[in-house]
């Protein structure tokens, strides 16, 4: 993230993280035990939270397989789960996805309440606020996985591609999306191909994931194996998530 003109940001962030850590610790101690009224089969006794990038990635991809096949578990989506996570949260994944109504991460990965941090912007466009939102999970909750999720037939990518290609700015703040997607447009032009919009959509995923992976706040976590940043692509036709880059081993 851009630090220009913000010399005290790291000090402020460090202080904020310290406060967040104390708060989370307090919440954890007060909500460690499930409700006495929860039954043995209640979702108040969920699966163990994945704590490594590989385990979190496997949990997500297993959920996507269920989405594709229709064998959905709908885990942890009831009042017991709501009560359990009301005082604290420890999501195992952070998803940066598009605003498209057909691409809801919680559904296509068959996850439950409290499992994911989700950021959604047009074409996965990023800026300081979005990047900070992605950083939040790994830096405050130990979230071990970030997924940048693009998708087939992305309207935001198509609009940005046509705007840049034709030199016609988009109306209002939509132009900010087009500007954020310009690097992906330029890469797609270099790559060529029969479908430039799809090429641009995939380029946006890989570029954004690479930028997050090398981000000065996230790269130390990536370097020591505590975090993986995965680029992925969702098919509207099949429901399948294809991994483009960064899958943890």
Helices and strands as residue ranges (DSSP letters): H 9-30, H 53-69, H 79-85, E 93-97, H 105-108, E 116-120, G 122-124, H 128-136, I 137-141, E 145-151, H 155-166, H 174-180, H 182-191, H 196-213, H 219-223, E 228-234, E 241-245
